[in-house]
Amino acid sequence: MWRRSSYSNQEGGNCVEVADGLPGVIPVRDSKVPGGPALVFATGSWAAFIGELKAVRHRV
């Protein structure tokens, strides 16, 4: 259910995991603390956030 960011490395750096398959929400957690809390975003908000990250990456 959880998948790690494609920007994560195997050296234990700062990375996040997201869970798919939950209607209307995207949970996000710290991959170093899988039993810890997760932030839960509305699907539309998460899509807007990711879209802005991609847009900024293309502008740099």
Secondary structure as GFF3:
##gff-version 3
##sequence-region A 1 60
A	DSSP	beta_strand	2	4	.	.	.	ID=ss1
A	DSSP	beta_strand	16	19	.	.	.	ID=ss2
A	DSSP	beta_strand	25	30	.	.	.	ID=ss3
A	DSSP	beta_strand	38	42	.	.	.	ID=ss4
A	DSSP	alpha_helix	43	59	.	.	.	ID=ss5
###
